[in-house]
Amino acid sequence: MRVIACLAASLDGKISPAHVERYTRITTDVDIQHLCRLRDTVQAVVYGGNTFRAYPKKHRGLDLDRTLHHVILTRGQNIVQDLPIDAPLFQENQIPIWIFIPQLPSIDTQAAYPDHVQWRAIDSFEIPGEPAKVILNTLAQAGLESIMVEGGGEVVTQFLKAQAIQELYLTLSPLFLGNQAAGLTGNGNFPFAFPQIPQAKLLSVQQLENELYLHYQLAYETSWPIVESEAEDGFSN
Ligand SMILES: NC(=O)c1ccc[n+]([C@@H]2O[C@H](COP(=O)([O-])OP(=O)(O)OC[C@H]3O[C@@H](n4cnc5c(N)ncnc54)[C@H](OP(=O)(O)O)[C@@H]3O)[C@@H](O)[C@H]2O)c1
């Protein structure tokens, strides 16, 4: 399974301004084109409940004839409120939608959603990384071969914990959004411990206007540049 991620972040690693409920762009039209182009290279997009609520619509590529599977990860504590049936995404015909959730809702609740919504329970939901592994196995069994993790930070972290993201496309936006804003790796509930700290190898970088378009290959054992040092100046061993 090819697994890529595409996000935009501010200079302080945030993906959305604080205190906004609706999707709020932090990049230019050029970046949106870049995101849509990447959507055209995968069969499914994966995102979390917060991202769904910020943008409860179809995720489109440039090729409007392609059908993308939409995969949503939710704890589903109040499903009809968290994923409202009248959301524009559910009104679209023919979009395969997968909802991954710790416990399946009642048959009646499931029946209230359109037929193209498929529900899947994840027993190991609260084990870091497990939701991502279950999603990947399920989609692979359904014959899918490529997915893109679109965010937000909580879901990116789950896929990093599963050591699943192979490539990251990151657009660096020349903004500072402050520490209350949603971060690229969520709210810090799932820290990475040395040496299992994801490390990125820069494959390419392009400057377009005032943004940087970074393309990374990810690895999941970090040796550099994090070193323990007893030297007082912290610079030499
Ligand atoms: N700049 C970008 O590229 C970009 C991309 C995507 C999103 N965004 C923005 O990022 C913000 C959302 O990011 P976010 O990090 O707050 O949320 P998120 O990753 O979109 O969603 C988090 C939600 O995922 C669900 N979830 C399922 N399993 C989980 C698990 N094991 N651990 C944690 N969460 C799990 C829960 O949904 P429930 O609450 O439904 O239970 C949780 O609240 C929005 O403002 C969105 O617009 C920006």
The ligand as an SDF file (V2000), in Angstrom:
LIG
                    3D

 48 52  0  0  0  0  0  0  0  0999 V2000
   -3.1640   22.6510    7.0700 N   0  0  0  0  0  0  0  0  0  0  0  0
   -3.5590   21.4500    6.6780 C   0  0  0  0  0  0  0  0  0  0  0  0
   -2.9610   20.8590    5.7800 O   0  0  0  0  0  0  0  0  0  0  0  0
   -4.7550   20.7940    7.3130 C   0  0  0  0  0  0  0  0  0  0  0  0
   -5.1400   19.5300    6.8890 C   0  0  0  0  0  0  0  0  0  0  0  0
   -6.2070   18.9180    7.5110 C   0  0  0  0  0  0  0  0  0  0  0  0
   -6.8680   19.5610    8.5330 C   0  0  0  0  0  0  0  0  0  0  0  0
   -6.4880   20.8030    8.9040 N   0  0  0  0  0  0  0  0  0  0  0  0
   -7.1430   21.4630   10.0310 C   0  0  0  0  0  0  0  0  0  0  0  0
   -6.7340   20.8010   11.2100 O   0  0  0  0  0  0  0  0  0  0  0  0
   -7.7560   20.8850   12.1850 C   0  0  0  0  0  0  0  0  0  0  0  0
   -8.0810   19.4960   12.7070 C   0  0  0  0  0  0  0  0  0  0  0  0
   -6.9280   18.8470   13.1540 O   0  0  0  0  0  0  0  0  0  0  0  0
   -6.9260   18.0070   14.5220 P   0  0  0  0  0  0  0  0  0  0  0  0
   -5.5650   17.4960   14.7490 O   0  0  0  0  0  0  0  0  0  0  0  0
   -7.5770   18.8430   15.5750 O   0  0  0  0  0  0  0  0  0  0  0  0
   -7.9710   16.8490   14.2550 O   0  0  0  0  0  0  0  0  0  0  0  0
   -8.1210   15.6240   13.2140 P   0  0  0  0  0  0  0  0  0  0  0  0
   -6.8750   14.8260   13.1640 O   0  0  0  0  0  0  0  0  0  0  0  0
   -8.7430   16.1000   11.9640 O   0  0  0  0  0  0  0  0  0  0  0  0
   -9.2430   14.8100   13.9690 O   0  0  0  0  0  0  0  0  0  0  0  0
   -9.0600   14.3430   15.3150 C   0  0  0  0  0  0  0  0  0  0  0  0
  -10.1990   13.4440   15.5380 C   0  0  0  0  0  0  0  0  0  0  0  0
   -9.9480   12.1930   14.9020 O   0  0  0  0  0  0  0  0  0  0  0  0
  -10.6520   11.2340   15.5760 C   0  0  0  0  0  0  0  0  0  0  0  0
   -9.8050   10.1800   16.0840 N   0  0  0  0  0  0  0  0  0  0  0  0
  -10.0260    8.9410   15.8030 C   0  0  0  0  0  0  0  0  0  0  0  0
   -9.1780    8.1510   16.3830 N   0  0  0  0  0  0  0  0  0  0  0  0
   -8.3650    8.8630   17.0660 C   0  0  0  0  0  0  0  0  0  0  0  0
   -7.2890    8.5230   17.8860 C   0  0  0  0  0  0  0  0  0  0  0  0
   -6.9390    7.2430   18.1180 N   0  0  0  0  0  0  0  0  0  0  0  0
   -6.6400    9.5390   18.4440 N   0  0  0  0  0  0  0  0  0  0  0  0
   -7.0270   10.7930   18.2240 C   0  0  0  0  0  0  0  0  0  0  0  0
   -8.0770   11.1330   17.4500 N   0  0  0  0  0  0  0  0  0  0  0  0
   -8.7450   10.1660   16.8620 C   0  0  0  0  0  0  0  0  0  0  0  0
  -11.4290   11.9190   16.6980 C   0  0  0  0  0  0  0  0  0  0  0  0
  -12.6460   12.3050   16.0440 O   0  0  0  0  0  0  0  0  0  0  0  0
  -14.0170   12.6180   16.7840 P   0  0  0  0  0  0  0  0  0  0  0  0
  -13.8030   13.9310   17.4860 O   0  0  0  0  0  0  0  0  0  0  0  0
  -15.0250   12.6640   15.6790 O   0  0  0  0  0  0  0  0  0  0  0  0
  -14.2700   11.5160   17.7520 O   0  0  0  0  0  0  0  0  0  0  0  0
  -10.5530   13.1080   16.9610 C   0  0  0  0  0  0  0  0  0  0  0  0
  -11.2230   14.1420   17.6230 O   0  0  0  0  0  0  0  0  0  0  0  0
   -8.9420   21.5380   11.4970 C   0  0  0  0  0  0  0  0  0  0  0  0
   -8.9610   22.8960   11.8330 O   0  0  0  0  0  0  0  0  0  0  0  0
   -8.6370   21.3800   10.0110 C   0  0  0  0  0  0  0  0  0  0  0  0
   -9.2230   22.3870    9.2170 O   0  0  0  0  0  0  0  0  0  0  0  0
   -5.4460   21.4350    8.3180 C   0  0  0  0  0  0  0  0  0  0  0  0
  1  2  1  0
  2  3  2  0
  2  4  1  0
  4  5  1  0
  4 48  2  0
  5  6  2  0
  6  7  1  0
  7  8  2  0
  8  9  1  0
  8 48  1  0
  9 10  1  0
  9 46  1  0
 10 11  1  0
 11 12  1  0
 11 44  1  0
 12 13  1  0
 13 14  1  0
 14 15  2  0
 14 16  1  0
 14 17  1  0
 17 18  1  0
 18 19  2  0
 18 20  1  0
 18 21  1  0
 21 22  1  0
 22 23  1  0
 23 24  1  0
 23 42  1  0
 24 25  1  0
 25 26  1  0
 25 36  1  0
 26 27  1  0
 26 35  1  0
 27 28  2  0
 28 29  1  0
 29 30  1  0
 29 35  2  0
 30 31  1  0
 30 32  2  0
 32 33  1  0
 33 34  2  0
 34 35  1  0
 36 37  1  0
 36 42  1  0
 37 38  1  0
 38 39  2  0
 38 40  1  0
 38 41  1  0
 42 43  1  0
 44 45  1  0
 44 46  1  0
 46 47  1  0
M  CHG  2   8   1  16  -1
M  END
$$$$
